[in-house]
């Protein structure tokens, strides 16, 4: 009976099953050794640990710009993984979401274009080195590709399939996306644009269903306010409007953050496009990325001109597939939105565009393959180069970082050397802080005593452990707050760890 069942399953389902399993393998293989576990990950782990003891949160992680906070969704989304699988659980959860994203790329590509486009897009996402790295560690922006493609799928449902209930669902999805990363805000203009297009079509055709569309739009706003705004307002009421003040500062002091004059973002489209292609399609190879950007950009430009031409000439989109139009608008609005941001762009900022670039490239390959010998040769070369460069730079080629294991080992050393007595903790590093160590210490019941400058006499212990991740380290003169507030000190003991980290035990310096 089982044999008959497996015989009836179509080959295409075997192929997508293989691609999803490949994506999961590349992300889950030795994940506890490869995953990032630095200050941010330790901070999040502390939140989950305290949630297990009943301390729930109304606020999410702090952003890297300003003193703004995200909503708390990510913490609640990953809490079950933490409960079931421990410290590495949220990273495993993110990897599973990446597997789901792989499947959605296939499904959406199949529905919007063809089976081949969907399968290629899923495959390219599965093997992309940057996508792998960003989907095997617990970090709130890492679930953005999954949420972004769901938002676009929702647009397709209410715009093309007349399923207006999806417009209300968009309020939930947009809330989730924005709580993943504030660049999810760039998905809002997309939803609004296609809502306006749909409303205009219904009004022009005198279709009474425009009332149902508006009702669901009101529900969108209601769900969005409840899930996104209310938790932040509640938090602000209890913390002197810290988030509101940060938002106001972010948008009012635009000389260092954003430029709301959209026309000034246009010159940034090419470098952003080149960066997107280089990071996701060519294994971070800059030379290949440049040429791929030119080739793909030229093809896309032809598609955009064609859409504009048919729109102006025939006053409708009959001659243009709606899926092409949706995909191009997604990309263009995303790049323009990124262009108004004036600070450094990191890979994870593109998370809401990840699905778009893989779908676009796959669509171009399938289109090229339909041409005669030249098109087939070109498609074959592009396919081979992307696969080769992605597999060549696959993160599994490199040794694991063992960050979580190293943090656990140092934390255990602190417990052993503290001899059961209270202690303070400090850290000297270029781009890290001590939350990872504090997490394991608190989890194991030996919480480090925090130094509060307002209550110095009550919080300073007789010993301070300093973890040093820089080569030139002098803990007794460091201006780092926890160390400086400890007061005059001297080195009592020091330890060297084989991965280049030192640890010192400081005690109070007593003058003769």
Secondary structure, 3 states (H helix, E strand, C coil): CHHHHHHHCCHHHHHHHHHHHHHHHHHHCCHHHHCCCCHHHHHHHHHHHHHHCCCCCCCCCECCCCCCECCCHHHHHHHHHHHHHHHHHHHHHHHHHHHHHHHHHHHHHHHHCCHHHHHHHHHHHHHCHHHHHCCCCCCHHHHHHHHHHHHHHHHHHHHCCCCCHHHHHHHHHHHHHHHHCHHHHHHHHHHHHHHHHHHHHHHHCCCCCHHHHHHHHHHHHHHHHHHHHHHHHHHHHHCCCHHHHHHHHHHHCCCCCECCCHHHHCCHHHHHHHHHHHHHHCCCCHHHHHHHHHHHHHHHHHHHHHHHHHHHHHCCCCCCCHHHHHHHHHHHHHHHHHHCECCCCCHHHHHHHHHHHHHHHHHHHHHHHCCCHHHHHHHHHHHHHHHHHHHHCCHHHCCCCCHHHHHHHHHHHHHHHHCCCCCEEEEECCCCCCHHHHHHHHHCCCCCCCCCHHHHHHHCCCCEEEEECCCCCCHHHCCCHHHHCCCCEEEEEEEECCCCCEEEEEEECCCC
